[in-house]
Amino acid sequence: MRCKLVLGLLPLVCLAGCPELSPQSLFVRGEPFVVSGTAAVVDEAGPCLVWFADNGVTYHLFQAPRVDNEDFDRATTPGVRSRLEIATRNDLFIDCEVGTIVEVQRVLEIVD
């Protein structure tokens, strides 16, 4: 099976015998939702920055391009509570896999 991903517009060019792909297989971002939580560091084979959401889920936060650096840094400071608009991502990876990977779309509130 020889497939080649052409970067840019993300078309998949199959040279021979590639499986059929549905639009869902190229899905990278979920629908944004709002949740509150607290940033923390856990030690899972080394220190790992996580965000414990009030919904009981542990997240790894990535910064969207429109999110201000200062706001993101404050929201990811261990011990700081925040309310964020986030969206799941399945195309981002992190070495310490102890939570769901999400992208912060907006920082709505910081509670120091």
GUFIKE-250863 format. One record per residue (C-alpha): y, x, z. Coordinates in steps of 0.5 Angstrom, whole numbers, m for minus. Each point is the difference from the previous one (the first is absolute). Layout:
// GUFIKE-250863
R      c2      c1      c3
R       Y       X       Z
...
This chain:
// GUFIKE-250863
R      c2      c1      c3
R       0       0       0
R       7       3      m2
R       6      m3       2
R       7       2       0
R       6      m2       3
R       6       0      m3
R       6       1       5
R       6      m4      m1
R      m1      m7      m2
R      m7       1       3
R      m4      m2      m6
R      m8       2       1
R      m2       3      m7
R      m8       0       0
R      m3       5      m5
R      m7      m3       1
R      m4      m5       4
R       5      m1       5
R      m1      m6       5
R       4      m6      m1
R       6       0       5
R       4      m6       3
R       7      m1       2
R      m2       0       7
R      m4       7      m1
R       7       3      m1
R       3      m3       6
R       4       4       4
R       5      m4       4
R      m1      m6       4
R       5      m6       2
R       5       2       5
R       0      m3       7
R       4       1       6
R      m3       3       7
R       2       3       6
R      m3       6       3
R       0       7       4
R       0       7      m3
R      m5       5       3
R      m4       6      m1
R      m8       0       1
R      m4       6       0
R      m6      m1      m5
R      m2       7      m2
R       7       2       1
R       7      m4       1
R       1      m6      m4
R       6      m4      m1
R      m2      m8       1
R       4      m6       1
R      m4      m5       4
R       2      m7      m2
R       1      m6       4
R      m5      m4      m4
R      m6       5       3
R       0       5      m7
R       1       7       0
R       5       2      m6
R       2       7      m3
R       7      m1      m3
R       2       3      m6
R       8      m1      m2
R       2      m4      m6
R       5       3      m4
R       6      m5       2
R      m2       1       7
R       6       5       4
R      m3       6       2
R       3       0       7
R      m2      m8       1
R      m7       3      m2
R       0       6       5
R       2      m5       5
R      m5      m5      m1
R      m6       6       0
R       2       3       6
R      m5      m1       5
R       1      m5       6
R       6      m3      m5
R      m1      m8      m1
R       2      m3      m7
R      m1      m6      m4
R      m2       2      m7
R      m1      m3      m7
R      m6       3      m2
R      m5       0      m6
R      m7       3      m1
R      m1       5      m5
R      m7       3      m2
R       2       6      m4
R       3       4       5
R      m5       4       5
R       1       4       6
R      m5       5       4
R       0      m4       6
R      m3      m7      m2
R       1      m4       7
R       4      m6      m3
R       2      m4      m6
R       5       4      m5
R       6      m4      m1
R       7       1      m3
R       6      m2       4
R       4      m4      m5
R       6      m1       5
R       2       2       7
R       2      m7       4
R       1       2       7
R      m1       6       4
R      m1      m1       8
R       1       7       3
